[in-house]
Structures are given as C-alpha cells and as structure tokens.
Amino acid sequence: MTEICNSKLQLISKLAELKQRSLRIVEDLSEPLNPDSSEQAVEVEDDASLEGQALLLAKEIASVERALLRIDNGIYGYCVRCGHAISQGRLEARPEAALCIGCATAEQ
C-alpha cells in the first residue's frame, strides 16, 4: 500500500511538471514570428522541433494520467495486457508502466 501511495505522489508530481513544460511550449509556439525573413526560417525550424516535443509530452501526460486512473481503480501494478503483477523495480523506475517487462519486451 505504501508503494502505491509513493507511486501516486511521484505520478502527481511528474504530471504537474509535464503540464508545466507543455504550457511553456504552447506559450513559445504562440509567439508571433519575427518580421525578418532569415530569422523566420530559424523560428519555423525551432517551432517544428517544439511541436514534436509537444506531441511527446502529450503522450507522456496521457500515460501518467492513465496510471493515476489505474491507481484510483485499484488495478495499478498489474499488466494491462496479461494481468500479471508488474515488478516493483519496474514500477520504481517507471511508475507509469502499464505493461510487465515480458509484455513490454514483446511489444518492441
């Protein structure tokens, strides 16, 4: 039970951090482009990179939110594919893990 509480706290903290990073990216992307055309090219390239980061962050946020939902539903720590327990070491390393190491390895 203590492990789940610790995991929930980690996940809540991670979610807040991810959302803050995502907000900063949205703010950066909403800035108007520089009127200088040579600067615009650099900014457009930077924006493309930021958009990629935003997509990755959105996926990570969704993963953390699903983990918190599994905690609330009492199914945290069990593989969503096979139903076996996820090792404590894996959950400590990746508290948002939804798959046991066997299923995660098979997915790759």
N, C-alpha and C positions, 0 to 999 in steps of 0.2 A: 504494500500500500504506500509506503514511504517513497519507493522508487517512482510510482505513478505520480505522486504529488510533486516530486522533484522534476520529473519529466514535464509535467504540466506547467510548472513555473518556468522551466527552460523554454518551452514552446511559446508561452505567452510573451516572454522577453524577446525571443527571436522574431515573433510575429510583429511586435512593435518596432523592432529595428528594421525589418524588411519593409514595413509600410512607410517608415520614415525615409528610407533610401528611395523607395518608389516615388514618394512625394517630391523629393529633390529632383529626380529625373523628370517628372512631369513639369515641374517649375522650369527646369533648364530647357525643356523642349518647347515650352510656351513663349520663350523669349523671341522677339522678332529678329529676323536675320539682319546682319549688318548691310548697309546700302552698298558698301564696297564689294564689287563682284569677286575679287580674289579672296576676300575674307569670307564671302558667302560660300564659296566652294569648300573651304575648310570647315565652316559651321555645318554645312549639309552633311559632310562626311562624319563629323562629330555626332550629329543628330542620328544618323543611321546606326552608329555604334550605341548610342543611348537607347534607341528603340529596341535594339537587340537585348540590351541589359534589362530593359523594362519587361520584355517578354519572359526572360529567365526569372526575374523577380516575381512576376505574376504566377508562374508555375510553382515557385518555391513557397509563395504565400498560400496558394491553394493546398499544397502538400501539408503545410503546417496546420492550416485550418481543418483539414480532414483528420489529422492526428488528434487535434483537440476534440473534434466531434467523436472520434473513436473512444477517447477517454470518457467523455460525457455519456456515451452509450454503453460503457463497460466492456468494450471489446479491444481496448488498447493492449498492445503487446502480443497480439495474435496475428498471424499472417492472413491477409485478406484473400489470398489465393487458396492456400491449402488448409488453413485453420490451425496450424501448429504454432506453438509459442515461438516468439522471436527472442533470440538470446539477449540476455541483459547487456552484454558487451556491445552488441549491435545497437541496442536502444540508447546506450550511453553515448555512443559515437554519433548516432543519427536518431535523435528522439522522434523524428517524423517518419521513420521507417515503417512502411506498410507491409513489406514482404520479408519473410525469413531469408536467411542467406542462400538457402537452396533455391528458392523461387526467384530471388533477385539474380542469382548467377545464371539460372536457366533462361531468364528474360533477355540477357545480353546476347 
